[in-house]
Amino acid sequence: MERKLNTVKMIEFDNILNELNKMTRPQWVQLALLILPCVFVATHMGAMVYLGAEQSHMCTMPLKERIIERCGGNWTEEQTSRYIPWDDENNALDSCERYTFNEIDCSYWWPNMTFDTFNMTSDVNSTSQPPTTSSIAHSGIEKCSSWNYDTSMFASTTVSDFDLVCEDSYQRRFAQAIFMLGVTIGCTFWGQVSDRFGRKLGIVAPLVTGCAFAIGVAFAQSSILFVGLRFFVGFNLFPAFSCSFVLGTESVKPKYRVAVGQTSQAFFALGFCLLALLGYYIRDWRTLQLAISVPLAGIVVILWFLFESPRWLISSKKYIVAERIVRKIMDSGKNLHSDEAKKLESIAHQQRIYRGIDDGQEAESLHTEKTDEKELKSSKKMYSVIDLLRSPNMRKKSFILFYEWMVTSSVYYGLTLNAADLGGDPFINLFISGIVEVPASYIGVALLEKWGRRPTLVFSLTSGGIACICMMFVPKDLLWLNICLSMFGKFSIAAAFGTVYIYAAEIYPTPIRNLGLGVCSSWARIGGILSPFIAMLDEYAKPLPYVVFGLMSIFGGFLALLLPEVIGIKLPETLEEGEAFGKDQVSPLARLCCRKRVLRHDENGIEKLDYAKIAYSSTTDPSTTELKLKDDDVMEI
């Protein structure tokens, strides 16, 4: 009997799934379980909206009680204005500085009252009465070291607990940037873990560690510890969502993948809605942090019922487990009928035979198998980021996609995290910000199939950017209009987010497709890191962050015009096809101003160089989009 596992062609798992007429119950259960991390990871992504919410504050007035006791007057806003300087820029009392006093002069605090000369003044550091009066009002101005906070909206936030105001106000935005840095590094680390040890471990392990760090955040006693723990929350939790996204799309047949992916995004958006509801009822930031963290422990237990990705198992040559899960997916363990399924069944049977032979034979067989695998791997070229930039056309498309991912992520998180700063009710604002993403996800899919990838991306980025810039011209008192513009911008950017993901997956050729998606995703994280810093521009002018977001988005819309359309066109399979992909298309910008030289064949089969305008002919069937040369525009040379 042959002791060595026969070398076979890679099993096409998609062909096995195509045997199914519809989604089976195990697949529905799998997707339902994977929704849970989508929702609760989103609550942590947007948590700083409430954990770091701004609270109105005013410097403490340490002499206030002594002044009242000494002078016997009633303290009103007039006396407060004599203690706190006026801020002309904000047209309000200064929240970061206060006057200093060497003496208590009652006539300064209550000029309309009559005081005895003996009781009129007192040294602030003396317990005895001075013999004379003083005309000195205040001796100078000092920066405040403590503040009183308005607790009408929030009982407490990190701002009030750690005094993140005035010179330290940047730490509120900085904490979110560090969180996004953790997301960037974590996606790389846990992505490698997922590829090497399986999707299930790539979900459960980061959720366990992320849950521990998230609970620890609630007990942080300093801003440094808070920021550090939030870094590890981002490092662990968002990668769990990414791995669950991958596992969900790998578990269904190709025709359902876009719908499953968009559904994951929709439930991620609903996580913001859940956060808004919890934030409304829980106004203390530590309690809120526990409310969104403790459920993760229960989710970890439930997710042990997930089944591993058969696609990953097959690629890792774990055929026995893969066959068992495939039968489970087929619902009731029926016989497998497709050629690919029978191939999997046969290889799994051979592996079972290996496990039944003696140890010496098994070691020899496994050694032979590993040698074959090494030879296979050595014959397969390893690709790097350089391959994305090596050739001119691929380099152009890559740089454009990098920018599109970065700007989409930056504007998306910028609008989400600034929802509470729009004015009005911060809970309603965030809830609406999340709910508008749900229809955006599915409308985006419809537009992708109807219009194509490029028009959808151009429209969504441009319209979102225009909405952001328009906020600059809307007065503050028109609160409803500002909120509507912000939500329309969020709607458009959410649609763009789904579009760039599909665009990148279709533009890159098969050998570097996953690599291209990974690099694009890294640029998206860079955009997330930049987002809080762009939001800090409101210190100079309130509408400035929205103007920057808007200009970035509009520029991204114009750059998208330079990308090729991919709908209905065979995807590139090799690097050569990837480089040539889109070269025969003329961008809408070029079509407006110039003609393109093309090679055509005459009746004798001889190539002729012509100038022709190239136009798209879109039929009612979105799967058929072709390039046509307009014969009436051809000029012979």
Protein Blocks (a to p, Z undefined) as FASTA:
>chain_A
ZZbdcddddddfklmmmmpmbdcfklmmmmmmmmmmmmmmmmmmmmmmmmmgccdddddd
fklmmmmmmnopacdfklmmmmpccdfklopacfkbccddfbdcfklmmmmbccdfklmp
ccfkbcbdcfbdcfbfbfcdcddfbdcddfklbmbdfklmnopghjlmmmmmmmmmmmmm
mmmmmmmmmmmmmmmnojklmmmmmmmmmmmmmmmmmmpcbfklmmmmmmmmmmmmmmmm
mmmmmmmmmmpcfklmmmmmmmmmmmmmmmmmmmmmmmmmmmbfklmmmmmmmmmmmmmm
mmmmpccdfklmmmnopaklmmmmmmmmnoooiacfbfklmmmmmmmmmmmmmmmmcfkl
mmmmmmmmmmmmmmmmmmpccddfklmmmpmklmmmmmmmmmmmmmmmmmmmmmmmmmmm
ngpjfklmmmmmmmmmmmmmmmmmmmmmmnomklmmmmmmmmmmmmmmmmmmpcfklmml
mmmmmmmmmmmmmmmmmmmmmmmmmmpcfklmmmmmmmmmmmmmmmmmmmmmmmmmmmmo
mklmmmmmmmmmmmmmmmmmmpccfehpacdfbfklmmmgojlpccfklmmmmccddddd
dfkopacdddddddddddfblkbccddddfklpccZZ
